[in-house]
Structure formats: structure tokens, C-alpha cells
Amino acid sequence: MNFSELFRLSGLLGRYSPDGRRLASCVQYRLVIRDATTLQLVQLYTCLDQIQYIEWSSDSLFILCAMYKRGIVQVWSLEQPDWHCKIDEGSAGLVASCWSPDGRHILNTTEFHLRITVWSLCTKSVSYIKYPKACQQGVAFTKDGRYMAVAERRDCKDFISIFVCSDWHLLRHFDTETQDLFGIEWAPNGCVLAAWDTCLEYKILLYSLDGRLLSTYRAYEWSLGIKSIAWSPSSQFLAIGSYDEKVRILNHVTWKKITEFEHPATVASTRTIVYKEVEKSPSVETERLSFPPTRALASSLFSTQSKYDVSQVPVSLQCIKPAADRANPKMGIGMLAFSPDNCFLATKNDNIPNAVWIWDIQKLKLFVVLEQLCAIQSFQWDPRQPRLAVCTGNSKVYVWSPAGCVSVQVPGEGDFQIMSLSWHVSGDSMALLSKDNFCVCFLEREEV
């Protein structure tokens, strides 16, 4: 692996363009566009206020910068740097902004979720969608970009509206059998829409494109319910992560549960490989240094290296007891992600914050557990092959593949705490993001 120098960053706002040619990053009110390969500066844009969100258009020709405090969105063109567009929501305010799949319309959600405004960059026309619901995941587009589903709340009841993205006309409007709809997500093939209820009610509903209810799934009652969901890339499986520390897998034929994955504090199966991160402190005798080391020298001299050991099962994992009297308790399956080839599922149980669980989907068995020294901040699959990158808030990046597991220290001065990471579409590189900086890790061809 080769690492770039550190570049300044704010708000963890670093994004590769969908075509992989550009890398956008933000430094307060400045938007910096770099070449994704050479990291040379391509364009520098200055916004009216501190940028709080950025998003590329699907064709990588435009980028939007949202300034929620000011209720403003600015759009910049990569082809014509002199062209720009400003959308001011005025007194209505702004809480969310996103591109439509065609990359020529912008959807702005106003404060208090009074409406979604659809702005056309081509015709300058404006459309309105009323009563959008204030929930975690209230707008969802099909992967082919043809349809949009919007969660709505009117007269104290939940509804879903399906729109055709080409002209924004309403295709279907139906009510959902939910107490308090929490999120919606399309299957990758665009045939089925999953809608799930608040965590107080375990219920997931599956709808067809024409609004028919295909199936309802409930695992249990009278306890905290669904925390996260993930569709497999083939749309054959729906993984549901719950507060009871289990992942349930539904199949796409009957929408019944085919298996459930438990996340116990002790891994006992001899068929599971447990990789444990261990630290190796460098053997430098500080008393023999005739001067106090500088911070940069100290970080390079005394930074602890780490490697993975294969642990003998049974292995007891570090577990935390959630605070029962607090909202959003640290328990249950908080993160789920399928590998691009459909073969593996990576999960994180918030009760056991330092472990990543990797499940073999073909055999429906636990395959590997990675036990880290620090809590998992983020993980993401390589878009081209089954290879998982993990970060834990320190200056190391961890990469697992079926061939094995490595821990790599990011070289450089000072404290670089990786909080998030993002793969390039080719899988040849990834952006590693900390609170104030980012760098790019280039993987050599042999590793790829």
C-alpha cells in the first residue's frame, strides 16, 4: 500500500465522483476538486457559508454543496467552471438535499418536513411533494433511476407515494400498516420496496411496485425491534439487524426467514477463524535519548505497531452493558453490509463494539470474527471483490479478504484518527477520512 500526504478536511466531507475520475473534499466554505489518481488540484470553488453536505450528480458533471444553516444549496459544474447555480429556500429552511438519479434535478426538504421541493436545472421549473415524513430514510430511488418512493405522514397515518422520476407524476399512493414508519429501501432490482416500523414495533413490510403488500414479517413482540437492514446485491436476501443482537435473513421467494445469525459474547465454533489484533510496542529506551523527542519524532518512534493473531476458540469478546435508562441504547446490530459478489455479510453488534462478524452467505455460517483493540467506526466492502476495509478511530487501516487479514499503519506526523473510509469504484484506492484531514491509500496491483 502507498499513502498520499495528508490534506485538510472538515465535516468528514470527502467523496469520489461516480465515474472515479475526481475526488471532492471540503475545507469549511471551500470545495476542493482533485484528480483521483494524481491528487492534483483541478478546481477550487468558494461557497457562501460552511458546507455541511456534498453530493455528486450521477454523471459526475455537477456537485451540490448544501449549507443547511443558511437554507442554501450551491451547484457547481465540472465542465463549465464559470457556471454555477444557487437555490435559496428562504424562510422555509433546509434540512436535507439530494440529487435525482438523472443528475438534473435537486430535491430539497424544508424545515419541519413541510414539503420536498424538486428543482430542475434544465427548465428551472419547480415541483412540490407535500407531507414528507421526518424519518431516518424517507426518500428512496430504484437503482435504475426510474422510480422514487417517498414516506409521508398525514392525518396521523403513514403513507408511501411512488413517483416516476422522468416527469415526477404520481404512480401509486397507499397507506402502510405501520405505527410510525422509520425507513424505506428498494431492492437493487427495483421490484420490491421494504418499509420498516419504529424500533418500538418489530415489523417489516414488503411492497411491489404497484403498491401491493407482498408480505409482512414480525420476529417478536413487546421488545425493541429493527435497528438496520441491508439488501443483498442480487436482491435474493434481505438481512434485518435487530436490537436482540440477531440478524435474520429473509428469502425473496416466500419472504420467510431462512436463518438467523446470533452474536454471542463467546465464539465457540471450531469452524470460525478469530483474528485478534495485538499490539507490538517498539523497543526504544527513552532514558538513553539525550533530548526530549519532538511530537513528530515521538509519533514515529513510539507509535505502537499492530498485527493479527489467530486465536484458539473458544474466544470471549469484550462486551459492554448498555445503559437501560438512556435513549438509543448501544445494543443490537447497528451495521450490516453485503459483499459485492453476494458471498459474505459483515455485521457489527453494538454490545460488542470492537468486533466485526463476517458470515458466509452460501453456507449460512459464521466464517470470521475480527477482534480489534478499539471500537469499530466504519467498514466498507471493495466494490469489485470480497475485501473489507475497517477503521477504528486510530491511524491504522485494516483489510480483510478470504486470503487473510492485515493491519497497516498510515505514515505521517501527528495524530491521524480515521473515522470513515470510502473505496474508489475500481477498488484500487480508498480515501481515509479523519475529523481534520484525509489521505488516499493506493493499493498496488498485486494486492488487487
N, C-alpha and C positions, 0 to 999 in steps of 0.2 A: 504494500500500500504506500502511496505517496500522498503527502498532505500539502495543501496550499498554505500561504501565510494567513494570519487572522485578519478579517475585515470587520469594520464596525457594523453594528446591527441594533435595532430597537424593536421591542414587542414581538420577538421571535418571528418576524415577517421576512422570511426568505423562501422564494418559490421558483422552481424550474418552470419554464414555459412548456405547454403540452407537446410541442414538436422537439423539445430538448435542446434547442439552439441557444436559448438565453436563460440567465439566472437573475431574477429581480430580488432586491433587498431594500430595506427601508432604514434610514437613519433619521429619526424624528419626522421632520416635514420634507425630507428629500427622498426621492425614489431613484435608486441606482440600478441600471441595467448593464449586466456584464455578458460577455461571451461565455457560454457554459464550459467550453473546452480550455480556452486560454486565460479566462477570467479578466481579459482586457475590458476596460470601461467602454461601453458602446453608447450609452445615453444617460444623461442626468436630468431629472425633472424636479422642479420645486413646487410643492403643494401649498395650499393656503393655511394649513394647520398641521398638527401632528397626525400622522397616518395611523389609523387603528386597524385597518384591514386592507389586504390587496388580493386581487384575483385576475388571472389571465383569461382572455377570451379563448374559446375552444380552438380557433385557428392561429393563436399566438400573435395576432396582429395588433391587439389592443390590450391595455391593462387598466383596471379600475382601482382607484385609491379611495377608501371611504374614511371620512372624518366625522364619526358619529356625534361628537360633542357639538360640532358646528352644523350638523344636518346637511352635509355637503358630500357629493361624490364627484371626483375629477377623473376623467378618462383621457388616456394618452395613447397616441398612435405610434407604433414602431416604424411603420413605413414612411409616414409624413410627420417628422418630429415637431413641425410648426403647428400642426393641427391639434387642438385639444377641445375638451367639452367639459362643462361644469353643470351639474344638476344640483339645484338647491331646493330642498324640501321645505324650507321656510319654517313657519311656526308648527307645522305637523311633526317636525323632528324626524330622526332616523335611528333605527336600532339594528337593521340588517340590510345588506346589499349583496346581490349576486348577478352573474351573467345568465342569460338564457342559453340553451345549447347552440343556437345559431351564431352566437357571438356578436349580435347586432341589437339586442335588447337588454336593458338593465332592469332588474326587479328590486325596488326599494320598499322595505317595510317601515311604516311610520311608527312613531312612539305610541305606546298603549295598544299596539297591533290594531289600529283602526282600519287600515287598508294596506294593500300592496299596490304600488304604482308601477306600471310597466312602461318604460321609456324606450322609444325607438330611436336609434342613432341615425337610421336612414331617412325616415319620413318625418321625424320629430313629433310623431303622434304620441298620445298618452292614453293608456287604458288603466282601469281601476278594478281591483278584486277586493270585495268587501269582506269583513269579518274574519280575517285570518286568525288562527288560534295561536296564542302565546305558548308555544311548547318547544321542546328541545329541537325537534326535527319536523318542522311543519310544512316544508316545501320539498318535493322530490321529483326529479326528472327521470324518464326512462333513458337507458344507456344510448339508444339510437337518437335521442333528442326529439322524438315526435310528440310525446305527451308529458304533461306536468300534473301532478297531484298536489292539492293544497288542503291542509287540515283547517277546518273552520269551526267556529263556535258561535251559535246564535240561539237566542231564547233558551239559554242554559242547556243546550244539547249539542253534541258533536256531529259534524258532517264532513264529508270529503267531496271536493269538486275535482273533476278531471277535465283539463283543458287541452286543446290541440295547439301546439306551440307555433304552428305556421301562421295562424291568424287570431289566436287567443280566444276562439269561440268555445263555449262550454259544451263538453261532450256528455258528461254524466254528473249528476249531483245526487248523493244519497246519504242517509244518516247512518251512523255507526253505533253498534251496541256496546259503547264504552261509557264508563262513568266520567273519565277525564283523560281524553286521548293524549298520549305522550309523544308519539312519533310515528312517522310513516316511511317506508322504504320499498322501492321497486326491486323485484328480482332482476338480475342482469339481462335476462331475455325479454323483459318488459311485459310479461304475460300476467304476472301476479303482483299485487300490492299488499305488503304486510303492514298492519296497523296495530299498535300495542297500547295497552292501558297504563295508567299511572302505577307507580310501584306499590300502591296500596291494594291493587286488584290484579291478580295474575290472570291476564287474558291477552291472547294474540289472535287477531282476525285476519283472514286471507281473502282478498277480493280479486275478482277477474277485472279485466279492462272495462267491461260494460257494467261494473258495479255489483255483480252478483257475489253473494257471500259463499265462498267455496268451503271454508272450514273455520272452526273456532277451536283453539287449543287452550286448555287450562291444566296446569300441573297440580296445583293445590289451592286451598282457600285459607283465609284468615291469617295470612302472614305476608311479609314484604315479597313482592313478585319479581317482575322482569327488570333487569338493570341494563342489558346490552343485547344487541342482535347482530348477526352477520350472515349474509347470503354467500353460498359458495359460488365461484366464478361460473360454474356450469348451470347454476340455478337448480341443481338437484337436491341441495340440502339447505336447510335454514337452521343455523345454530342460535340458541337462545340462552343467554347467560342470566342467572338468577341470583337473588340475594341469599339463597340457601346453599351457595358455593358449588352449584352444579351447572353443567352445560347440557342442554337437551337438544338432540338433533332430530329434526322432522324431515321426512322424505317428501318429494314433490308429486308422488302418485296419489297417496291416500292422505297426506298431511298429518300422519300419525307419528308418534315418537318411535324412532328405531333404536335409539340407545341414549344413555345419559352418562356423562363423564363427571366423576367426583374428584374433588381437590382436597384430599385429606392432608393433615399436617405431617403424616409419616408415609413415605413412599416405600412400599414393601415388595413390589413385584420384581422378581429377578430378571424379567424381560425389559425393564426400564433402565435406561442409562441416565445416571445423575451426574452432571458436570458441576463441580463445586469450584467457585472462584477462590483462590488462595493468594495471599499477598507475599511477595518476597521483598524484604527491606534491603536496600543497598548497604553494603558493609563499608561505610565511611566513618572513620573515627574523628568526631568533631573536635576533640581535645587537641588533636595534632595540627589543626588548622591554625595558622598564626594570625588570622584575621577573621572577623565575623563575615560569613558569606552574604553576598547580595541576595535579594529576593529571587532574581532570575537564576543565579547560580544554585541557590538553595533548592529551587523547584526542580532543577535538572539533577542535582546531586542526590537529593534526599527523597525524590518522588518515588513512592513505592510501586514496584512493578507487580503485575498480577498474571496468573496463568490459571488454567483449569486442571483440576484433578478429577479423575473418575472415582466417585465414592462407592463404597460397598453398601449394598442395601441390606437391611432397612436403613433409611436415612430420615432423621427428624428435621423438618424445616422450621425456620424461625416464624412464629405465629404471633399476631397481635390481637388483643381483645378489644373489639370496638366499643366506643362509648355509647351506651344504650340511651342516654338522655340527650344526645345531640342529633340534629338533622343530618341527613346524608351520611349515615354511618359507614366507616371504612370496612365494608364487608361485601362479599359476593363477587361475581365475575364482572369486573369493570372494563376489561379489554378483550376483544376477540378479533382474529384475522385469519382468513384462509390464505394458503399459498396460491400463487397464480396457476399452478398445474392441478389444483384441486386435491392434492395428495396429503397436505398437512393442515392442521388448525393450531394456531398459537393462542394461548389464553393467559390471563393474569387474574388470580384470586386476590382481592384487596385485603383479605385477612392474612395472606402470606405475601407481603409486598415485595419480597426480594427474589421471587421465583417466577420463571416463565415455563409454562407447560406446553409441550409440543405433542400433538396427538396424530397418530397415523389414521387417516380417514379411510383408507382401503381396508385396513384390518379392524378399524374402530377400537384401537387400543392406545394407551399412553406409550409414547415412544421415547421421549427425552424430557428431563427436567433440568433447567439451568438455574442453579442457586447462586445468586450474586451477593456481594458484600453490602451493596446499597440497594435502596428501593428502586424498582423499575419505573422510569419516567415515560418511556415510549419504546415501541418496537414497530418495525415495518418490514414487509417482505420485499425482496428484489422483484421487480415486475416481470423479469424474464425467466427466473428459475427458483427452485425452492431453497432460498437462502435468506435467513432472518438477521436483521441488524437490530441491536438493542443498545439503549443508553440508560445510564443510572444516575445522572446528575454529577458525574465526575469527568475527568479529562480522558476517559477511555471509551473506545467503541468496541462492541462485542459482536462477532459474526458467527452464526451457526449455519451449517449445512449438513446433509446426511453424512458427509465425509468427516466431520468433526467440528471443533469449536475453537475460536481464537479470541484473545483479548489484546487489543492494540492501543498503546499509549499515543495520544496526539502530541507531537513535539511542539515546543514553544514555551515562551516565558509566561509567568503569571498563572492565574487560576482560570482555566477554561472549563466551565461546568456545562456539559452537553445536556440540554433539557429536551431537545427534539431533533429528529433527523428526517431526511427526505431523499429518496432514491431518484436518480436520473432515469428517464424512460428506458435507456439502453441497459441499465444495470451496471454500467462501467464506472459510475461515481456516485457519491451521495454528499449532500450538504448537511453539515453538523452544526446545529444552532444552539447558542447559549443566550443568556439574557442580554449581553452587550456585544457579542462578537459572533462570527461564524467562520468556518473554513470548509474547504471542499476536500474530500478524501477520494483519490483516484485509485481504482483497483486495477492491477496490471492484468494483461490478457490471460496469463497462465492461471491467475486466480479466478478469472471469469470463466 
